[in-house]
Amino acid sequence: MEARTKVFGAVGAVIVGAMTKRARVLAALVLVLALSALAVLVHRPLLRAAGHALVVEDPPGRADAIVVVAGSTPSREDRAAALFREGWAPRVLVSRQAVPGRVQRLLEMGIRPLDFQGESVRALELFGVPRSAIIPLPEAVEITETELRGVVAEARTHGWRRVMLVTTASHARRVKVIWGREAGSAVEAGIAVVHDECSAEDGWWRRRRCSEAVLHEYLGLLALYLHISSLMR
């Protein structure tokens, strides 16, 4: 009798254990499904907030110079020229963006007539900025930090107190952070942005180019805080 009781007890324990294991599996499955449903519900607001967090824009104000931050020609030049025509500053600075080897070869072959800086200058002229008001910076730059460092040096050389930095919306946060590091309180900067398809709509994550741009900016910000930007070119 005692042996039979032990057998029934063991069988009962196995059944209870199996039921407990099944309950744990079901509970885990329910949790995964709940988290998945939550992710579906909140991913759009989170992604939208991630895009908006990169955008920094200041109202136009009087400045000593307008700076076309290298890239996205001719949209940044268009915005800079509009600010110039409105009388916010008497001159426009254009960085000398380094060209990759393939572009340099096209230049040497005469297939491509202008480098990146030349294209930027020409676009400004076509948008109504006189050549006499355009200042091309001589030093070739590869990353935004060295570019803005050169702009700060130019501003200090001429005793400028304020500039306007023109860039695309998703690039604005990183530009502002870099300028604060490079210029400190010596030269004030306002940010003027160009809105494109990546910032003009909430679904930036549906466009590959925009997704790459946003990811690039967050990686760039991380590199800034880790002080490893010079390693990421």
N, C-alpha and C positions, 0 to 999 in steps of 0.2 A: 504493500500500500504506500509505504513511504517512498519507494523507488518510483512508483507511478506518479506520485505527486511531484517529485523532482522533474520527471520528464515533462509533465504538463506545464510546470513552471518555466522550464527552459524554452519550450515551444512558445509560450506566451511572451516571454522576454524577446524572442526572435521576432515575433509578430509586431510587438510594440516598437522594437528597434527599427523594423522595416517601415512601419507607419511613420515613425519620427523622422527617418531619413527622407521618406517621400514628402513629408510636410516641409522639411528644410529645403528640398529641391523646389517644391511648389512656391514656397515663400521667396526663394531667390529668383525664380522665374517671374513672379509677380513684380518684384523690385526692379528687375531689368526692364520689363515692359513699361513700368511706371516711369522710370528714368528716360526710356526712349521716347515715350509720349511727351514728357516734359521737354526734352531736347527739341522735339519737333515744334512744340509750341513757342519756345523762347529763342530758338536759334536766330530767327530773323531780327528781333530786337537787339540781340547781342551783337550780331554782325553789323547791323546798322550803326550801333553805338561805336563799334570798333572803327568804322570808317569815319564817322563824325569826329572822333577824338583826335584824328590827325589834322583836322582843319583848324587853322588859326588865321584870323583876318583882322586887320586894323583899318579904321576909316582913313581915307587919304588925308595927308597933312603936308605942310610945306617942308621941303627937304633940300639938301645940297646936291643930291644926285639920286637918280633912279638906277637900280642895279638889276640887270637881266640875269637871274641865276641860270646857269648853263642847262640846256635841255629843252625838249618840247618845242623846238622852233617849228612854225612861226607864232604859236599861240602866246607865248610869254612876251615876245617882241610886240605883238599887237596890243597887249595890255599896257606894256611900258610906254609905247608910243602914245596911247590914249592919255595916260597920266601926264606925259610931257606936253601934249597939245593943250591939256587943261591948265597948264602952268604950275604944276606942283613942284617942279624942279627944272633947273636950266640945262642939265646934262644927263646923259645915259651911259652907264658903264657896261661893257661887254667882256666877259671872261674869255680867256683863250682855252677852250676845252681841248684836251689832248685827243688826237685821232688814233684809232686802232690801225694796225698794220695794213689791213686790206684797204682802208680809206686812203691811207698815205700812198699806197701803190696806185690807186686810181688817180690821185692828184698828180703824181709823178708822170703818169701816162697821158695826162691831159684829158682824161675821160670825165673827171669831176673837176669843175673849175674852181670851186671854193671849199675851204675847210669849214669846220663848224662855226668858228668865229666869223669868218667871212660871210657865211650864210646869214648869221644873226645880224651883222652890220647891214647887209643888203636889205634884209627884211625891214629893219628899222627905217632905212631910207625910204623904202616903198610905202611905209606906213606914215610918212610925213615928218620924220626926224631929220633935220639937216646934218650932213656929215660932220660939220664943225662942232656939233653938240654931242657927238658920239666918241667915247673914250674906250678904245680897245686895250685891255690889259695885256702886257707882254708875256707874262709867265704862264706856261702851259700847266694845267691842273687836271688831275684825274678824279679826285673826290671832292665832295662839297666842303669838307673841312679846310683843305688847302685853298680852295677857291675863295671862301669867305675870309680866310686869313689874309689873302692878298687884297681883298676889298677893304678890310680894316686898315691895312698898311697904307693903302692909297688914300683913304679918308684922313688918316692921321697926318700924312705928308702934306695934305692941302688944308688941314685944319677944319675939316667938315665936322659938323656936330650931329647931323641926322641924315640917314639915307632911307630909301624905300626899296625893299627887296621884293622882286616879282618872281613868283614861282607858281607851280600848280598846287591845287588845294591839298592833295594828299601828301605833298612834300613839305608843306608849310610848317608843321610841328617840328620836324627835324631841323629845318632851316633856323627856326627861332631858337631852339636849344643850342645849336652850333654858334649862332651869333652871340648869344649870351656868354658863352664860354670864351670866344675869341675877342670880343670887344669889351666885355664888362660894362662899365658905365661910361666909358670914354666916348663912344659913338652910339647914339640911339638909332634904332631901326624900326620902321613900320613894315608890316607884311601885307603885300597886295597879291591876291591869289587869282588864278585862272581856273574857272570851273569847267570841267570836261565831263565826259560820260561817266567817269568813275565817281565823281562827286555830285553830279546833277541828279542822280537817281539812287534809290535805296538798294537796288539789287546789284551792287557792284560785284558781289560774289558770283554772279551768273556770267560774268565776262572774264575770260582767261587773262587778258591783258591787265584788267583792273585788279584781279585777285593777285597777280604777280606783283603789281605796283604796291598794293597795300602790304603784302607780306614783306616786300623789299624794305618798306619804310619801317616796319616794326623790327625787322632784323637790324636795320641801320640804327635805330634808337637803342636797341640792346647793345650793339657794338660800341656806341657812344658811351653808355654807362659802364661798359666793361673796359673802355679805353683800348679797343682793338680795331678801330676803324681802319687804320693804315694797313691792316692785314687783309681787308676785304675790299678788293678792287674789281 
